[in-house]
Amino acid sequence: MYSREERMKAIHLYLKYDYCIAGVIRELGYPNYRTLKKWYAQYQKESISGIEIYPCKMKARFTDEEISTAVTYYLERGKNYSRTIRALGYPSRPTLRKWVTGTRPEEIKIHKSGVEYSQDDKLEAVSDFCFRKSSALVVADKHKVNRGTLYKWKNELATEELNVLTRKGNDTVKEKLEEEVEILQKQVFKLQMEKDLLEGAAELIKKDPGISLKNLTNKEKTLLTDALRVKYPLKTLLISLELKRSTYYYQMTLKDVGCKYDELKEKITEGFDANYKCYGYRRIHALLNAEGIRVSEKVVRRLMKEANLVAISKKKRKYTSYKGEISVAPKNTIQRDFSANKPNSKWLTDITEFKLPAGKVYLSPIIDCFDGMIVEWCISNHPTSELTNTMLTGAINTLEEGENPTVHSDRGSHYRWPEWIRLMEEAKLTRSMSKKGCSPDNAACEGFFGRIKNEMFYNRSWTNISIDAFIGILDRYLNWYNHDRIKMSLGGKSIVAYRKSLGIV
């Protein structure tokens, strides 16, 4: 509450500053607009809260001659306020109206519509206005009134009806209105919260503006809830996002764990990089187990996904060496059965091409169906018969006495030349060939080519790498493939380690 002295000080400044309320508030810091107007009205009645106040006489801003001139000009020139003010340069419109009312009240121009509206007309217009399906302007045009009149009639009728009901002691309508207001406030609150949730999903989680909040993951919902918890109750947010309270606190706990797996993630990255970046989460998991690190496969998969450690594959045009029917093709004795009970019983062979900026390189290996070991391989920059014959000779030299495996290949010309057939017959090896153009008949060997290209060739830059340098890289990889590369089908062991465990090597 303000004291009498404070009120008087404000009123005197108001008069001193020519009724400038803003100047009073700026200087004193109080009161507000309506309060000062109220104090001044009480001041004019010479009483504030029952305390007698003696008014001070205020000097008039305009002389009697100026007032008389303005009133006369107004009356003689069409009773137009704007024209009078524009011609004389003074006063304001309310002031001129006040002067005319004080001196010649009978000359006041009263604007009155030529159409009289009954109470029924007003009720009908207000009813159409309240239950309209179009704009208020359309309803106003229908009843031939302006838009402001509709709002005026609505307020008048609402006030009259409320006064009548209040006088009769009927509080039902009042309670009903209060209930409707409460319902509307709840709806506005809910809509505002949904708007904030959608905006938060777009800003914090980088989702599309039209995303469904129900499709968010629990982690994303928790992040969104935590961001808006300051503005909205936790219970309301959880209900809107259909997130259980226990799930929310569980996700918050995971969030607080922070750097729990940072060291493990570094270990996984090192293992991934050290093995040609070709290990998936299963082989990385086996690698960790071999080092005595016990962790779930799911954790390894999640950490690899977070670190973006993905072995990417890429399809390339396959090399073919088919030259037509050079000699009679033997039968397919393998019949797509690429399993073997012992080493050196079934061999697979084929040729694959590596296309480099420096040129092309060709690989011809012998694969053992027992465990996938590369028995022998030969690498060259030309796909000649010497490539395959040298490889076959080296593979034959690894056989023990009594070992005569079946060698399966496609119908390429390298496996139908007389020299190849002679080497096969001298070593008493059985020939087997796929059908013409049927790569699934030699699927195990094709799969081997796909693995080595995915792991050490595709998605790597071979610019400025010479043919000889690449042959050395490929040769080191094939040695690593036999001795160090983990195969999940062998219990997480390399091929050589698996054979050692069986006592074969």
C-alpha positions, 0 to 999 in steps of 0.5 A: 500500500502507498502512503498519502504522501506518496499518492500526493507526490504522484498526483502533483507530478502528473499535473506538473507533467501535463497529464503524462503518466509515463513520465510519472512512472519513469521518475517515481517507479510507481504506480501503474497506469490504472492506479494513477488514473484512479488516484487522480479521479479521487483527487478531483473529488477531494478525497482519498480513503476518507482523507481531505485533500486540498486541490491545487489550482492548475494553470490552463494550457489554452486561453479562453480566446483559443477555446472560443476560436476552436469551438466557433470554427467547429460549429461554423465549418460542418462540425468536423473535429478533424478539419478543425484540428487540422486547420488550427493545429490544436487541440486533441480530439477528446479536448475539442469534444470536451470544449464543445460539450462544456460550451454548446452541449446541444451542438454535439453530433450524435452518430446513430444508426438509422436501423433499430434492432430489437432484442430478438434481432440481437439474440439471433445475431449473437446466436449465429455469432457464437455457433458460427462455422465461418468468420465473424465478418460473414455473420456481420454481413448477414445481419447487416452490422459491423463486426464490432457490434456483434462483440458488443451485443454478445457482451451486453447479453452475457452480462444481462443474463448473468445478472438476472441469474445471479439475482435469482440466486442461481449459481449453476451457470456460474459453476458450469462456466468455471468448469468449462474454463478449467477444461479449456485451460487443461486442453491448452496446457496439453496442446502446449506440452505436445507442441514443446515435445515435438519441437524438442524431438526436432531440436534435441534428437534431430527427428523430423517435425512430423515424427510420432512420439510413440515411435521414439526409443526409450533412450530418446524419450528419456532425453526429451523428458529430462529436457522438459521436466523443468517446465512440466510435471514428470508424471504428465510427461511420462503419460504423454510419451507412454514411458514407464517411470521405472524405464525412465530412471533406468535410462537415467542410470545408464546415462550417468554411467558415462565412460564405463566402456571407453577402454573396451571401445578402444580395445575393440577399435584396435582389434578391428584395425589390426585385422584388416577392418574385416571382423564383425562383432562375433569375431571381435567378441571371440578375440576379446575372449581369447585375451581374457576379456569377458563381455556380452556379444550385444555390448560388443555389437553396440560399441562397434555400432557407436564407433562406426566399425563396419566391414563394408562389402562391395560387389564387383564384376567377376573374372571368367576364363571360360573359352568354350568346349576345349575338351570333354568336361568331367562330371560334377562329383562334388554336387555342392557338398562342400563338407569333408571329414578329413583334410585333402579329400575335397579341393576347390579351385578357381581364378579371381581378378583384382583391378588396381589403378596400376593394372590387374592381378590374378589369384589362383588358390586351392581351398581344402573343404575340411576347414577352408585352408588355402593349401596353395596359391599362386599370384600373377599379373596375367591369367595364363595356364602357367598360373594354375599349373604352378599352383597345382604342382605346389598343392600336389607336393603337399600331399602325403602318400595315399592322399588323392583328393577330388579337385573341383573347378569351373569350366575355365580353359585353364582346367581343360588344357592338356598340361592340367589334365596330365598333372591331375592324372599323374597325381591320381587326382579326380577331376570335377567341374561345375555346369556351364555358367553355374557359379553356385556349383562352386559356391564355397570357392566363390565365397572365399573370393568374396571374403578376401576382397571384402576384408582387404581389397574393397573400400581401400585406396590402392593409388600409387600401389604398384603391382609388385607391392600389391602382390606382396600385400595379398601374399601376407594376407593369405598367410594371415588368413591361414595362421591368424584369422579367426573362424567362428565355424572352428570355435573362434580359432584360426585354421592352423590353430584348429588343426593343431588342436586336432593334432593334424599339424 
